[in-house]
Amino acid sequence: MTEDQRGRVRVEAGQKRVRVYLRGRLVADTLRPLLVWEIPYYPTYYLPLTDLEADLEPKGITEHSTSRGDSTGYDVVIDGVRADGAALRYLDSPLTELKDAVRLDFETFDWFEEDEPIFVHPRDPYARIDILGSSRNVRVEVDGVTVADSSAPRILFETGLPARYYLPLPDVRMDLLVASDTHTSCPYKGTADYWNVQVGDAVHEDIVWIYRTPLPESQKVAGLACFYNEKVDIYLDGVLQDRPRTPFS
């Protein structure tokens, strides 16, 4: 979705209590959050201005969005603690729901849905994850070399993404894996560590990951290795799978 596709921006009322903290200070507490899909992959939260506990001090910065209108940036200030430029408002937005709401930068604050912390971005209410044990054979090749072969995968099905095959480490050629400095976070699974794969002189960067301590709903993949379907050749029960086209391709 691009900024010119204004009709694609979806806004709907959330059902969870949402609280936001800045260094232990309560910035917002609402039962009326708005979920706004600024991009198609996941939503962000906009919170009613009346449920804000902190002060907003205008930055005098205005940016234009075709879908949402002109935004004004604000510092967030509470008990002498300041988060510089950490809030946006769309005072004259063509999306009327946003006019009396504030968008707080997700990374700057600590966020809670009900009493549980959330990370990276709000969970999409239309996305889910299923993790199923399987006896199907999964074989992974890189540059024609088998780097994993397992008949005990756990298959993770996530809305909008291809099935991911998580494999026990004894079934992976760990001698071909080189630890990477890359780490990513997912609001559903937690923090992933990555490996590169070296086959001969060729190094394929960050094509394998592992969740060593995943979030509770994804415990079934703890300690298992997963390869990007988009970047390796995967044989499922002996049949080569097409490489999917995704944002990770």
C-alpha positions in Angstrom: 0.0 0.0 0.0 1.2 3.5 -0.8 0.3 6.8 0.7 -1.9 7.5 -2.4 -4.1 4.6 -1.6 -6.1 6.5 1.0 -9.0 4.1 0.9 -6.9 1.3 2.1 -6.2 2.9 5.5 -8.4 1.0 8.0 -9.4 2.3 11.4 -11.3 0.3 14.0 -11.9 0.4 17.7 -9.7 -1.9 19.8 -11.2 -4.1 22.6 -8.2 -4.2 24.9 -7.2 -1.9 27.7 -3.9 -0.2 26.6 -1.5 1.5 28.9 1.7 3.3 28.0 4.6 4.2 30.3 7.7 6.4 30.0 10.4 5.4 32.5 7.8 4.1 34.9 5.5 7.1 34.6 2.0 6.5 33.2 1.6 8.3 30.0 -1.8 7.0 28.8 -4.5 4.6 30.0 -7.4 3.9 27.7 -10.2 1.4 27.1 -10.8 3.0 23.7 -7.7 2.5 21.6 -7.9 2.8 17.9 -6.2 0.3 15.6 -4.9 2.0 12.5 -3.4 0.1 9.5 -1.0 2.7 8.2 0.7 -0.1 6.3 -1.0 -3.4 5.3 1.1 -5.7 7.4 0.2 -4.7 10.9 -1.6 -2.0 12.9 -0.4 0.8 15.2 -2.3 2.3 18.1 -3.8 5.8 18.2 -5.1 6.8 21.7 -7.8 9.2 22.6 -6.4 12.5 23.6 -8.6 12.6 26.7 -6.9 9.4 28.0 -3.5 10.9 28.0 -1.9 11.6 31.3 1.2 13.5 29.9 1.5 16.9 28.4 2.1 17.4 24.7 4.3 20.3 23.7 4.2 21.2 19.9 7.4 20.8 17.9 6.2 23.0 15.1 6.9 20.2 12.6 4.2 19.3 10.1 4.4 16.4 7.7 1.9 15.5 5.0 0.2 12.1 4.5 -2.2 11.7 1.6 -4.2 9.1 3.6 -4.2 10.8 7.0 -3.6 14.5 6.3 -1.1 16.9 7.9 0.6 15.7 11.1 2.0 17.9 13.9 4.8 16.5 16.0 4.9 16.9 19.8 7.3 16.3 22.7 5.7 14.1 25.4 6.4 15.5 28.9 5.5 14.0 32.3 6.9 14.7 35.7 9.9 16.5 34.2 10.7 13.6 31.8 10.6 14.4 28.1 10.3 12.2 25.1 11.4 14.4 22.2 9.1 14.3 19.2 7.5 11.1 20.4 3.9 12.0 19.5 1.9 12.9 16.4 -1.5 14.3 15.9 -3.6 14.7 12.7 -5.8 17.7 13.7 -7.5 18.0 10.3 -7.4 14.4 9.1 -9.8 13.3 6.4 -10.1 10.2 8.7 -12.4 11.8 11.3 -11.5 9.1 14.0 -7.9 10.4 14.1 -8.7 14.1 14.8 -9.0 13.6 18.6 -6.4 10.9 18.9 -2.6 10.8 19.4 -0.1 8.5 17.9 2.7 7.6 20.4 6.0 6.3 19.0 6.0 2.6 19.8 9.8 2.2 20.5 10.0 5.1 22.9 7.5 3.8 25.5 6.6 0.6 27.3 3.3 -0.7 26.2 0.8 -3.0 27.8 -2.3 -4.7 26.5 -4.3 -5.5 29.7 -1.5 -6.5 32.1 0.8 -8.0 29.6 3.7 -6.2 27.9 3.7 -6.0 24.1 6.7 -5.5 21.8 7.5 -4.2 18.3 3.9 -3.3 17.4 0.4 -4.2 18.4 -0.8 -7.6 17.6 -3.1 -7.8 14.6 -6.6 -9.1 15.7 -6.9 -10.8 12.3 -3.6 -12.6 12.5 -3.0 -15.9 14.3 -0.3 -18.5 14.7 -0.7 -22.3 14.7 2.3 -24.5 15.4 1.8 -28.2 14.6 4.1 -31.1 15.0 4.5 -33.2 11.9 6.2 -36.3 10.5 6.6 -34.9 7.0 10.2 -34.9 5.7 11.8 -31.5 5.2 15.1 -31.2 3.4 16.8 -27.9 2.9 19.4 -27.2 0.2 21.7 -24.2 -0.2 23.7 -24.1 -3.5 22.9 -27.8 -4.0 24.2 -28.8 -0.6 21.8 -30.4 2.0 22.1 -28.3 5.1 19.1 -29.8 7.0 17.1 -33.0 6.7 14.4 -33.8 9.3 11.3 -35.9 9.7 10.3 -34.2 12.9 9.5 -30.6 11.9 7.2 -28.3 13.7 5.3 -26.2 11.1 4.4 -22.7 12.0 1.4 -21.3 10.1 1.1 -17.5 10.4 -1.6 -15.5 8.7 -0.3 -13.9 5.6 3.0 -15.7 5.5 4.2 -19.0 4.1 4.4 -22.0 6.3 7.7 -22.1 8.2 9.5 -25.3 9.0 11.2 -25.3 12.4 13.8 -28.2 12.6 15.6 -29.8 15.5 19.3 -28.8 15.6 20.6 -32.4 15.4 19.0 -32.5 12.0 20.8 -29.4 10.8 24.4 -29.2 9.5 25.6 -26.9 12.2 29.1 -27.0 10.8 27.9 -24.9 7.9 26.2 -22.3 10.2 28.1 -19.2 11.3 26.6 -17.0 14.1 25.4 -13.6 12.9 25.1 -10.3 14.8 21.5 -9.9 13.5 18.6 -10.1 15.9 15.0 -9.3 15.2 11.9 -9.1 17.3 8.3 -10.3 16.7 5.3 -9.5 18.8 4.0 -13.1 18.5 7.3 -15.1 18.8 9.9 -12.9 20.6 13.5 -12.3 19.8 15.2 -14.3 17.1 19.0 -14.9 16.7 20.4 -15.5 13.2 23.0 -17.6 11.4 24.7 -17.2 8.1 25.2 -20.3 6.0 28.6 -20.9 4.4 28.8 -23.3 1.5 32.3 -23.4 0.0 33.3 -19.7 -0.5 29.8 -18.5 -0.6 28.2 -16.9 2.5 24.4 -16.6 2.6 23.7 -14.0 5.3 20.9 -14.3 7.8 18.9 -17.1 6.2 18.5 -19.2 9.3 17.0 -18.1 12.7 16.2 -19.5 16.1 13.9 -18.4 19.0 15.8 -19.6 22.0 13.3 -18.2 24.5 10.1 -17.4 22.6 7.0 -15.8 24.0 4.5 -18.2 25.7 2.2 -18.7 22.7 5.2 -19.8 20.6 7.0 -22.1 23.0 6.7 -25.1 20.6 9.4 -23.6 18.4 11.9 -23.0 21.2 15.4 -24.0 20.2 14.5 -25.0 16.7 16.1 -23.7 13.5 14.1 -22.2 10.6 15.2 -21.3 7.1 13.8 -18.6 4.9 11.6 -20.4 2.3 12.3 -17.4 0.1 16.0 -17.9 0.0 16.7 -21.7 0.1 15.5 -24.8 -1.7 13.0 -26.7 0.5 11.9 -30.3 -0.4 8.7 -31.4 1.3 8.3 -35.2 1.2 10.8 -35.1 -1.7 9.0 -32.4 -3.7 10.8 -29.2 -4.3 8.6 -26.2 -3.1 8.3 -23.0 -5.0 10.0 -20.1 -3.3 7.2 -17.7 -2.1 7.2 -14.0 -2.8 6.9 -12.1 0.5 8.3 -8.9 2.0 11.3 -11.0 3.1 12.2 -12.2 -0.5 
